[in-house]
């Protein structure tokens, strides 16, 4: 125990402790901003997906009014 206290009170010990704290703080900030960016990107993708789903649903609703077989042409496949 006395050896640890003596090491931490030395110049090298203080530099290592302060350096470790700075590195830990830097990693914490980087992790925070990375997760914040990922959440923003995920929300952007979900908004685009919702827009595409709305377009697809509008296209489905517009075709429901047509009689069966009216959309068949020479390229139609079963």
Secondary structure, 3 states (H helix, E strand, C coil): CHHHHHHHHCHHHHHHHHHHHHHHHHHHHHHHHHHHHHHHHHHHHHHHHHHHHHHHHHHHHHHHCCCCCCCCCCCCCC
